[in-house]
Amino acid sequence: MSNNTSINASHDALVVKPEHLYGSKGNHALPQDSEENRGSLGGAQSSTSVVDQVRTPPEDAGVTSSASEICAAPVCRQFWKAGSYNDELSSKSQQPTGKNYLHVHPMFLHSNATSHKWAFGAVAELLDNAVDEIQNGATFVIVDKITNPRDGTPALLIQDDGGGMDPQAMRHCMGFGFSDKKSDSAIGRYGNGFKTSTMRLGADVIVFSRHFNNQTWTQSIGLLSYTYLTRTGHDRIVVPILDYEYKASTSEFVTMQDREHFISSLSILLEWSPFSTEAKLLQQFDDIGSHGTKVVVYNLWLNSDAKLELDFDSASEDILIEGNIKKTGCKITNDHIATRFSYSLRVYLSILYLRIPEAFKIVLRGKVVQQHNVADDLKYPQYILYKPHVAGHEEAEVVTTIGFLKEAPKINLSGFCVYHKNRLIMPFWQVVSNSNSRGRGIVGALEANFVEPTHNKQDFEKTVLLQKLENRLKEMTTEYWNCHYKLVGYQDIKKPRPKVPQNVQSGGRPNINMLQKNSAGYSGRQTINPPPGFPAVSHNTNLASLPRVSAEPVVLEKRKEHPDLIASAASRRKVGSDGFTVPGHIRVEQFKQGSANRSQDNEIVKLMEENKKLRAKWLDHKVRSQNLEVKAINLSSELEKVKSEYEKLMGELQALSVVKEERSRNVNT
């Protein structure tokens, strides 16, 4: 094979080689994030391909026919065990020669897909492609269960009406390392998401795509089959693809490949895809329309109980993950969105995007998914502006909405929904522990575009910025709790009083609530605790010797038996020279200080109220600005749709003109 990476439509299969993963000059180009733009098909394409679609040269013929030299590796139906290969495979592989090339083994498809620990994360990757197609006129994406016509097993369907893919874009989609997404708002970056997500959901995927651009109407079919590659013993990834082009002269789609290679790819598709004839393959384009893409993932993975990982039967309008259902003793907690999103695809998709145009619909099993904003579930909401700085430079401005869930304090849930470029990355990220109830019921939402998500879009890269964000969210939670916890019914935890020793030591004070006889022959004296904040004295205590603050018990003599105590009562109510009062009264200095503190507190409350009003106004302006941006996007989408329709009509008009001219010639002859 040569290092030429150009795409030749006359070839029948993609062959992935390692130089495509690392670049022809050794530059590391291995994808670490996901999503290739299946719809940016009219734009400029990369001049370098991660896959070559080549005829098998004679000197390399042994590589594609390696099934005879490598024992078949049947696919295990459980995903986490499907990558267990026989060790003999590597030892029986061909030894390197001057005529052989290194290739990417099919096992890479499985190991690459293990980045998705959660099946719904893989589904979200495929939906990201459709959402990115909104700029190309997409108005819907369908997620549904269909039946594999070959064996009657369930398969997963994901279909959109975006711009579709031309033959070159189809090869980029099936290959590794491509990304045509130049827009800053695009969710995907590196062109790896389609492979990781489809291979995480099932062993095989077949893609149908139709595209119209520059007066050319094409449709392509591609098959990425882990089952085919392993059971036939291939030691490299081979992807059969069929390409068709519409001919106005005959008003039908004709093949773009030469007959030999077309038949070779078709035979693989008919043997290993769910469709046994070419006619059944082409029927899949009937509901796509003039443009769009249909993805069918089949041979879906099983869980450890040998059941389908995706549960289609428990809910007719939903897709569940049975193993993720975790019940607690609280029904309110069990039914909340923060609990259900982990096992209900409908709930997860309702919060997956922070905002999408009203014209775009996500349809799950025949029913539109209603979008849900987590901030709408909060009471006593606050809006906090956060400006992260690194090396003295301001990175961004982020507005965080924080508040108590409406069900608080009866619900034991908390966390922040963190979005990146409109896409949910970390749902209900718990930054503080609920073990001591501080932070319980507090939820927030923010869009953090200044931190980078990981390749599976379920976490963020561990950077200084992320650590700063986590610390700030902890502070926000603590500050909000301290100011608002009593509003939802939480109370202060009263610590028990320390126990007083029964025996009074020499020189110590008498025990609380203990009646004693004194040496003067009094019938007894009673000790009680004073009101909080007041000093404690007895009848024979020198006021000048009192400490500034005392919480010790006070000793009161019985007045009836000691009339001499009554005479001194008036003097005890007066303020002494040292500024103290007797028990039961307030010092003048304390009163003045308390008045000053109350005045200062009132000023702080006024400032907080004013700050709250200003924040609310600022947020209102921000929301209006975002609404205007969405309207602009909608208008742009409508304009693109009209342009596309115009191009389509012009193409049909030209086709009709050609037919009309031919008929005129026939009539004249």
C-alpha positions in Angstrom: 0.0 0.0 0.0 1.0 3.6 -0.6 0.7 6.4 1.9 -1.7 8.2 -0.4 -4.7 9.2 1.6 -7.0 10.5 -1.1 -10.5 9.1 -1.4 -11.3 7.2 -4.6 -15.0 6.5 -5.0 -14.3 3.5 -7.2 -13.0 1.5 -4.2 -15.1 -0.7 -2.1 -13.9 -0.8 1.5 -12.1 1.4 4.0 -9.0 0.0 5.5 -7.7 1.7 8.7 -4.0 2.0 9.1 -2.0 3.3 12.1 -0.3 6.1 10.2 -3.8 7.6 9.9 -4.0 7.7 13.7 -0.7 9.4 14.2 -0.2 11.4 11.0 2.1 10.7 8.0 5.0 12.7 9.7 4.7 11.2 13.1 2.5 14.0 14.5 0.2 12.7 17.2 -3.4 12.9 15.9 -5.1 10.2 17.9 -8.6 11.5 18.8 -9.4 12.1 22.5 -12.8 13.6 22.3 -15.7 12.7 20.2 -18.0 13.6 17.4 -17.4 14.0 13.7 -19.6 16.3 11.8 -21.8 14.1 9.8 -23.5 17.1 8.3 -20.8 19.6 7.5 -20.7 18.0 4.1 -20.8 21.0 1.9 -17.8 22.6 3.6 -14.1 22.1 2.9 -12.9 18.6 3.5 -9.5 17.7 5.0 -6.8 16.8 2.6 -5.6 14.0 4.9 -7.6 10.9 5.5 -7.5 8.6 8.5 -8.6 5.7 6.3 -7.7 4.6 2.8 -10.2 3.0 0.6 -7.9 0.9 -1.5 -7.8 -2.1 -3.8 -5.9 -4.9 -2.1 -2.5 -5.1 -3.8 -1.2 -8.5 -4.7 1.7 -8.3 -2.3 -0.7 -7.5 0.5 -3.3 -10.0 -0.4 -2.5 -12.2 2.5 -3.6 -9.5 5.0 -7.2 -9.4 4.0 -7.4 -13.1 3.6 -5.9 -13.7 7.0 -9.0 -15.6 8.2 -7.3 -18.8 7.2 -4.2 -18.0 9.4 -6.0 -16.6 12.5 -8.6 -18.6 14.4 -12.1 -17.0 14.5 -12.9 -15.0 17.6 -16.6 -15.2 18.2 -18.1 -12.1 19.8 -19.3 -12.4 23.4 -22.7 -10.7 23.8 -21.6 -8.9 27.0 -19.8 -5.7 26.2 -17.2 -5.8 29.1 -16.2 -9.4 28.0 -16.3 -8.9 24.3 -12.7 -7.7 24.1 -11.3 -10.9 25.5 -9.3 -12.4 22.6 -7.5 -15.7 22.5 -3.8 -15.1 23.1 -3.0 -17.3 20.1 -4.3 -14.6 17.7 -1.2 -12.4 18.1 1.2 -15.3 17.8 -0.4 -16.6 14.6 -0.4 -13.2 12.9 1.8 -12.6 9.9 5.4 -11.8 10.6 6.5 -8.3 9.3 8.0 -8.3 5.9 9.0 -5.6 3.5 5.7 -6.0 1.7 3.4 -5.9 4.8 2.0 -2.9 6.6 0.9 -2.4 10.2 -2.8 -2.1 10.6 -5.3 -1.3 13.3 -6.7 -4.5 14.7 -10.5 -4.9 15.1 -9.9 -5.2 18.8 -9.3 -1.5 18.9 -13.0 -0.9 18.2 -13.9 -2.5 21.5 -11.1 -1.0 23.5 -11.9 2.4 22.1 -15.5 2.1 23.1 -14.7 1.3 26.7 -14.4 5.0 27.3 -18.2 5.0 27.7 -18.9 3.5 31.1 -22.6 4.5 30.8 -24.8 3.4 27.8 -26.8 6.7 27.8 -23.5 8.6 27.4 -23.1 6.7 24.1 -26.6 7.6 23.0 -26.0 11.2 23.8 -22.9 11.2 21.5 -25.1 10.2 18.6 -27.7 12.8 19.4 -24.9 15.5 19.5 -24.4 14.8 15.7 -28.1 15.6 15.1 -28.1 18.7 17.2 -25.0 20.0 15.4 -27.0 19.5 12.2 -29.5 22.2 13.3 -27.3 24.7 11.5 -27.9 22.7 8.3 -31.7 22.7 8.7 -32.3 19.7 10.9 -35.7 19.8 12.6 -35.8 16.5 14.4 -33.9 13.4 15.6 -35.7 10.1 16.2 -34.5 7.6 18.8 -36.5 4.3 18.7 -36.5 0.6 18.8 -36.8 -1.4 15.6 -36.7 -5.1 14.8 -33.7 -6.7 13.1 -35.4 -8.4 10.0 -32.8 -11.1 9.9 -33.3 -12.6 13.4 -36.1 -10.6 15.0 -33.9 -9.1 17.8 -34.2 -5.5 18.9 -32.1 -2.8 17.3 -31.6 0.9 18.1 -32.5 3.5 15.5 -31.3 7.1 15.5 -32.4 9.2 12.5 -32.3 12.9 11.7 -33.2 15.1 8.7 -29.9 17.1 8.7 -27.7 17.7 5.7 -26.6 14.1 5.4 -23.2 12.8 4.2 -21.6 12.6 0.8 -19.3 9.7 0.0 -16.2 11.4 1.4 -18.0 12.4 4.6 -19.2 8.9 5.0 -15.6 7.6 4.9 -14.7 10.3 7.5 -17.5 9.1 9.7 -16.4 5.5 9.5 -12.7 6.3 9.8 -10.7 7.6 12.8 -9.5 11.1 13.5 -11.7 13.2 11.2 -13.6 16.2 12.3 -15.0 18.8 10.0 -16.6 20.8 12.8 -15.2 24.3 12.5 -17.9 26.1 14.5 -17.2 27.2 18.0 -20.7 26.0 19.0 -20.2 22.5 17.7 -20.2 19.9 20.5 -17.9 17.3 18.9 -14.2 18.0 18.1 -12.0 15.1 17.2 -14.1 12.8 15.1 -14.1 9.7 17.4 -17.6 9.8 18.9 -19.5 7.8 16.3 -17.2 4.8 16.6 -17.0 4.8 20.4 -20.7 5.3 20.9 -22.0 2.8 18.3 -19.6 0.1 19.4 -20.5 0.7 23.1 -24.2 0.1 22.3 -23.9 -2.9 20.0 -21.4 -5.0 18.1 -22.5 -3.7 14.7 -23.8 -0.6 13.0 -25.1 0.2 9.5 -25.4 3.8 8.3 -27.6 5.2 5.5 -27.1 8.8 4.4 -28.4 10.9 1.6 -26.9 14.3 0.7 -27.7 17.0 -1.9 -25.2 19.7 -2.8 -23.9 21.5 -5.8 -26.5 19.9 -8.0 -25.3 16.5 -7.0 -27.5 14.1 -5.1 -25.8 11.1 -3.5 -26.6 8.3 -1.1 -24.2 6.0 0.7 -24.4 2.9 2.9 -21.6 1.9 5.3 -21.2 -1.0 7.6 -18.9 -1.1 10.7 -19.2 -4.7 12.0 -17.3 -6.0 15.0 -19.0 -9.3 14.5 -17.9 -9.5 10.8 -14.3 -8.6 11.5 -13.8 -10.9 14.5 -15.6 -14.0 13.1 -13.9 -13.8 9.8 -10.5 -13.4 11.5 -9.6 -10.0 10.0 -6.5 -8.5 11.6 -7.4 -5.0 10.5 -10.5 -2.8 10.3 -12.3 -3.1 7.0 -15.5 -1.1 6.3 -17.6 -2.0 3.2 -19.3 1.1 1.6 -21.7 1.5 -1.3 -22.1 4.8 -3.1 -24.9 5.9 -5.4 -25.5 9.0 -7.4 -28.7 10.3 -8.9 -28.8 10.5 -12.7 -31.3 13.0 -14.0 -31.2 11.3 -17.5 -32.5 8.1 -16.1 -34.3 9.5 -13.0 -32.6 6.9 -10.7 -29.6 6.3 -8.5 -26.7 4.4 -10.1 -23.6 3.0 -8.5 -20.5 5.1 -8.4 -18.0 2.1 -8.1 -16.9 -0.3 -10.7 -18.9 -3.5 -10.8 -16.2 -5.7 -9.3 -15.7 -3.7 -6.1 -19.4 -2.9 -5.8 -20.3 -6.6 -5.8 -17.5 -7.3 -3.2 -18.9 -4.7 -0.8 -22.5 -5.6 -1.5 -21.8 -9.3 -0.7 -20.4 -8.3 2.7 -23.3 -6.1 3.5 -25.9 -8.7 2.5 -24.2 -11.4 4.6 -23.5 -9.4 7.8 -26.1 -6.6 7.8 -29.8 -7.0 8.9 -30.8 -6.7 5.2 -30.5 -9.7 2.9 -31.0 -8.0 -0.5 -29.9 -4.8 -2.2 -33.6 -3.9 -2.6 -34.1 -4.1 1.2 -31.0 -1.9 1.7 -32.3 0.7 -0.7 -35.7 0.7 1.0 -34.1 2.2 4.0 -33.8 5.5 2.1 -37.6 5.8 1.6 -38.3 7.6 4.9 -35.1 9.6 4.9 -36.3 12.1 2.2 -34.0 14.3 0.2 -31.4 14.5 2.9 -30.7 13.0 6.3 -29.0 10.1 8.0 -30.2 6.9 9.6 -28.1 4.9 12.0 -29.1 1.3 13.0 -27.1 -0.3 15.8 -27.8 -4.0 16.1 -26.6 -7.0 18.0 -27.0 -4.9 21.1 -25.0 -5.8 24.2 -26.3 -7.8 27.1 -25.7 -7.1 30.8 -24.3 -9.5 33.4 -27.7 -11.1 33.7 -27.8 -12.0 30.0 -30.5 -9.4 29.4 -30.4 -6.5 27.0 -28.5 -3.6 28.5 -31.1 -1.3 27.0 -34.6 -2.2 28.3 -37.3 -1.5 25.7 -40.0 -3.5 27.4 -40.6 -1.9 30.8 -41.8 1.4 29.4 -43.4 1.8 26.0 -42.3 5.4 25.6 -38.9 5.2 27.2 -35.7 3.2 27.1 -34.3 2.2 30.5 -31.2 0.7 32.0 -32.4 -1.8 34.5 -29.2 -2.2 36.5 -29.1 1.6 37.2 -32.4 1.7 39.1 -31.6 2.4 42.7 -34.4 2.8 45.2 -34.2 4.5 48.6 -36.7 4.7 51.4 -37.9 8.1 50.3 -40.4 8.2 47.4 -39.8 11.9 46.8 -36.1 11.2 46.2 -36.8 8.1 44.1 -39.2 10.0 41.8 -37.0 13.1 41.3 -35.2 13.9 38.1 -31.8 13.8 39.8 -32.4 10.1 40.6 -34.2 9.0 37.5 -31.9 10.4 34.8 -29.4 7.6 35.5 -31.8 4.9 34.3 -34.4 6.7 32.2 -33.4 7.9 28.7 -36.4 10.2 28.4 -35.5 12.0 31.7 -31.8 12.2 30.7 -32.6 13.7 27.3 -34.9 16.3 28.8 -31.9 17.9 30.6 -29.2 17.0 28.1 -29.2 20.4 26.4 -29.5 23.7 28.1 -31.4 25.2 25.2 -32.5 24.1 21.8 -34.6 25.9 19.1 -38.3 25.4 19.4 -38.4 24.1 15.8 -36.1 21.2 16.7 -37.6 18.1 18.4 -36.2 15.0 20.0 -38.6 12.2 19.5 -38.1 9.1 21.7 -40.2 6.1 20.8 -42.8 8.1 19.1 -43.2 10.9 21.7 -41.5 14.3 21.8 -39.1 14.8 24.7 -40.1 17.9 26.8 -37.1 20.0 27.6 -36.5 20.7 31.3 -34.5 23.4 32.9 -33.2 22.4 36.3 -33.3 26.0 37.5 -37.1 25.9 37.2 -37.2 23.4 40.1 -35.6 25.8 42.6 -37.0 28.0 45.4 -35.3 31.0 46.8 -33.0 31.1 43.8 -29.8 33.2 43.7 -27.7 34.2 40.7 -24.0 34.3 41.4 -21.4 35.7 39.0 -18.1 33.8 38.9 -15.0 35.1 37.1 -12.3 32.4 37.1 -8.7 33.7 36.8 -5.6 31.9 35.8 -2.1 33.5 36.0 -3.8 36.9 36.6 -6.0 36.7 33.4 -9.8 36.5 33.5 -10.9 33.4 31.6 -14.7 33.9 31.5 -17.8 35.1 33.2 -20.2 32.4 34.4 -23.6 32.9 36.1 -24.5 30.1 38.4 -28.1 29.6 39.5 -28.4 28.1 42.9 -31.3 27.4 45.2 -33.2 24.8 47.2 -35.2 22.1 45.4 -38.9 22.7 45.8 -39.2 19.4 47.7 -36.6 20.5 50.4 -36.2 19.6 53.2 -37.9 16.3 52.5 -35.5 15.3 49.7 -31.9 14.1 50.1 -30.4 15.2 46.8 -28.0 18.0 45.8 -25.4 18.9 43.2 -24.7 21.1 40.2 -25.6 20.4 36.6 -22.6 21.7 34.6 -23.0 22.3 30.9 -20.4 22.9 28.2 -21.4 24.6 25.0 -25.1 23.9 25.7 -24.4 20.1 26.4 -24.8 18.5 29.9 -21.4 17.1 31.0 -21.8 16.5 34.7 -25.4 16.0 35.9 -25.9 16.8 39.6 -22.2 17.0 40.5 -22.0 16.7 44.3 -19.3 19.0 45.5 -20.2 18.8 49.2 -21.1 15.8 51.4 -24.7 15.5 52.7 -23.6 13.5 55.7 -24.1 16.4 58.1 -27.0 17.8 56.2 -25.2 21.0 55.2 -25.9 21.5 51.5 -28.7 19.0 51.5 -31.4 19.9 48.9 -29.2 22.6 47.3 -29.0 22.3 43.5 -27.4 24.6 40.9 -26.9 25.0 37.1 -24.2 26.7 35.1 -22.6 26.6 31.6 -18.8 26.3 32.0 -17.3 26.8 28.6 -13.9 27.7 30.0 -13.1 24.0 31.1 -12.6 21.2 28.6 -14.7 18.0 28.7 -13.2 14.6 28.5 -13.5 12.5 25.3 -16.6 10.7 26.5 -18.3 14.0 27.5 -19.2 12.7 31.0 -16.5 14.6 32.9 -14.0 17.5 32.6 -10.3 17.4 32.3 -8.6 17.6 35.6 -7.0 21.1 35.3 -6.4 24.0 37.6 -9.5 25.7 36.2 -11.7 22.8 37.2 -10.2 22.7 40.7 -10.9 26.4 41.0 -14.5 25.9 39.8 -15.1 23.0 42.3 -13.7 25.1 45.2 -16.0 28.0 44.2 -19.0 25.8 44.0 -18.3 24.5 47.5 -18.1 28.1 48.8 -21.4 28.9 47.0 -23.1 26.0 48.6 -21.9 26.8 52.1 -22.7 30.5 51.8 -26.2 29.8 50.4 -26.9 27.2 53.1 -25.8 29.6 55.9 -28.2 32.3 54.6 -31.2 30.2 53.6 -31.4 26.9 55.5 -34.0 28.1 58.0 -36.3 29.2 55.2 -37.0 25.6 54.2 -37.4 24.3 57.7 -33.9 23.3 58.8 -33.1 24.1 62.4 -29.9 24.6 64.4 -28.5 21.5 66.0 -28.5 22.1 69.8 -25.4 20.6 71.4 -26.1 18.9 74.8 -24.7 20.7 77.9 -21.6 19.2 79.5 -22.3 17.2 82.6 -21.2 18.9 85.9 -19.4 16.7 88.4 -21.5 15.7 91.4 -18.9 16.6 94.0 -17.8 20.2 94.3 -14.1 20.7 94.6 -12.5 23.0 97.2 -13.0 26.6 96.1 -15.4 25.6 93.3 -19.0 26.7 92.7 -22.1 24.7 93.8 -23.7 22.2 91.5 -26.7 23.2 89.3 -30.2 22.4 90.7 -28.8 21.3 94.1 -30.2 22.4 97.4 -27.7 22.9 100.1 -27.5 23.9 103.7 -25.2 26.8 104.6 -23.2 27.5 107.6 -25.3 30.5 108.8 -28.3 28.3 109.5 -30.3 29.2 106.4 -33.0 26.7 105.5 -31.3 26.3 102.1 -30.4 28.0 98.9 -31.2 27.2 95.3 -28.9 27.5 92.2 -30.4 28.0 88.7 -29.0 28.9 85.3 -29.2 32.5 84.3 -30.7 33.6 81.0 -28.2 33.3 78.1 -25.7 36.1 78.0 -26.2 37.3 81.6 -23.6 37.1 84.4 -24.2 34.9 87.4 -23.8 36.2 91.0 -24.8 35.2 94.5 -25.7 37.4 97.5 -22.2 37.4 98.9 -20.3 37.9 95.6 -18.3 41.1 94.9 -19.5 42.7 91.7 -16.1 44.1 90.9 -14.7 40.6 90.8 -17.2 39.3 88.1 -15.9 38.4 84.7 -17.1 40.2 81.6 -19.2 37.2 80.4 -20.4 34.4 82.7 -22.6 31.5 82.0 -22.1 29.9 85.5 -25.2 29.1 87.7 -26.5 31.9 90.0 -27.4 31.4 93.6 -30.6 33.0 94.9 -31.5 33.0 98.6 -35.0 32.6 99.8 -36.4 36.0 100.5 -39.0 35.1 103.1 -36.5 33.8 105.5 -34.0 36.6 104.9 -35.6 40.0 104.9 -32.2 41.6 104.8 -31.9 40.5 101.1 -35.0 42.6 100.2 -33.3 45.8 101.2 -30.4 45.2 98.8 -32.6 44.3 95.9 -32.8 47.9 94.6 -29.1 48.3 94.6 -28.7 45.1 92.7 -30.8 46.5 89.8 -28.5 49.5 89.4 -25.5 49.6 87.1 -22.2 49.3 88.9 -19.2 51.4 88.3 -17.6 48.6 86.2 -20.6 48.6 83.8 -22.2 45.3 85.1 -25.8 44.7 86.2 -27.0 42.2 88.7 -28.6 39.0 87.3 -31.8 39.6 85.3 -30.9 43.0 83.8 -28.9 44.3 80.8 -25.8 46.4 81.0 -26.0 49.8 79.4 -22.9 49.2 77.4 -24.3 46.0 75.9 -27.5 47.7 75.1 -25.8 50.5 73.2 -23.6 48.0 71.3 -26.6 45.9 70.5 -28.4 48.9 69.0 -25.4 49.7 66.8 -25.2 46.1 65.6 -28.9 46.1 64.7 -28.4 49.3 62.7 -25.5 47.8 60.9 -27.4 44.6 60.2 -30.3 46.6 58.7 -27.9 48.3 56.4 -26.5 45.0 55.3 -29.9 43.6 54.6 -30.7 46.7 52.5 -27.5 46.2 50.5 -28.3 42.5 50.0 -31.8 43.3 48.7 -30.4 45.9 46.3 -27.8 43.5 45.1 -30.4 40.9 44.6 -32.5 43.3 42.5 -29.5 44.3 40.4 -28.6 40.6 39.8 -32.2 39.9 38.8 -32.1 42.7 36.3 -28.8 41.6 34.9 -30.0 38.0 34.5 -33.2 39.2 32.8 -31.1 41.1 30.2 -28.9 38.0 29.8 -32.0 35.8 29.2 -33.3 38.3 26.7 -30.0 38.3 24.9 -30.0 34.5 24.8 -33.5 34.4 23.4 -32.5 36.8 20.7 -29.5 34.6 19.8 -31.9 31.6 19.6 -34.2 33.5 17.3 -31.2 34.5 15.2 -30.2 30.8 14.9 -33.8 29.8 14.0 -33.9 32.5 11.3 -30.6 31.3 10.0 -31.8 27.7 10.0 -34.9 28.7 8.1 -32.9 30.6 5.6 -30.6 27.6 5.0 -33.6 25.4 4.7 -35.1 27.8 2.1 -31.8 27.9 0.2 -31.6 24.1 0.3 -35.2 23.8 -1.0 -34.3 26.4 -3.7 -31.3 24.3 -4.8 -33.4 21.2 -4.8 -36.0 22.8 -7.0 -33.4 24.2 -9.3 -31.9 20.8 -9.7 -35.2 19.3 -10.4 -35.9 22.1 -12.9 -32.6 21.4 -14.7 -33.4 17.7 -14.7 -36.8 18.3 -16.2 -35.2 20.6 -18.8 -32.9 17.8 -19.9 -35.8 15.4 -20.1 -37.8 17.9 -22.0 -35.0 18.5 -24.5 -34.6 14.8 -25.0 -38.3 14.4 -25.7 -38.2 17.2 -28.1 -35.3 15.6 -30.0 -37.2 12.3 -30.1 -40.3 14.0 -31.5 -38.2 15.8 -34.1 -36.6 12.6 -35.2 
